[in-house]
Amino acid sequence: MPGMGQMQTDPNAQLAAAEQEMEMVTDMFARINDLCYKKCLIQRYNDEELTKAESVCADRCVAKFFQINREVSDKLAKYSQANQ
């Protein structure tokens, strides 16, 4: 019996939601990887490790990706609330 404020949810719905979230995370990782790899990594592999420039570029690229993602999500949420 669910407690106060808790809803009983269908296990199949929970599984579907978890699978959808996993797909979204995997897609986001793939997009970040593709974008930042093309932008930041030198195609000639002279060293085993990332250079300082590559590392800084990749760090900034990922940070910008998440910043823009957060800003777009916030604007979409505000737009959605305004249209309800």
N, C-alpha and C positions, 0 to 999 in steps of 0.2 A: 504494500500500500504506500503510495507516494506521500511524502511529508508536505507540509504547507509550502506553497510556492514552487513545488516541483511538479513537473509534468511527466507522465509516463510516456515514454517514446518507444516506437517500434524498433526492434533491433535491426531490421532490414533497412529502415530509414537511416539509422545511425551509421550502419556500414556504408550505405550509398553516399552519405555526407562525408564520411572519412575518405572514401575512394575519390570523390570529387576534389576534396581538399588536397589529397596527395597528387592528383593530376595537375592541379593548379600550381603547387609548389614545384613539381618536376618541370612544368612548362616555364615557370619563371626562372628557375635555375638554368635551363637550356638557353633561354633568351639572354640572360646576363652573361653566361659563358660565351655564347657566340659573339655578342656585341663587344664585350670587353676584351676578348681574345683577339678579335680583328683589330681593335683600336690600339691595344697596349703591347702586345707581344711581338717581338721581332721574329720574323719567319725563319731566320737562320739561327740554329741552335749551337752557339759557340760555347755556352756554359751550361752546366747542369742546373744551376740555380737561376732564379729570376734576377735580373739586374735591379739596382735600386730604382732606376727610372721606370722599369716595367712594373715593379711592385707598387710604387707610388701611383702610377697611372691606373693600375687595376683597382687599387683601394679607392681612389677617387671615382672611378667609373661605377663601381658597385654602389658607393654611397650616393652618387647622383641618381642612379637608377631607382634606389629605394626612396629617395627624397621625392622624386617626381611621381613615383607610384603612390606614395602617401598623399601628396597634394591632389592628384587626380581622384583618388578614393574619397578624400574629404569633400571635394567639390561635387562629386557624384552623390554622396550622401546628403549634402545640403540641398542639391537639386531635387533629389527624391523626396526629402521631407517637405520641401516647398510645394511640391505637386501632389501631396496627399490630401 
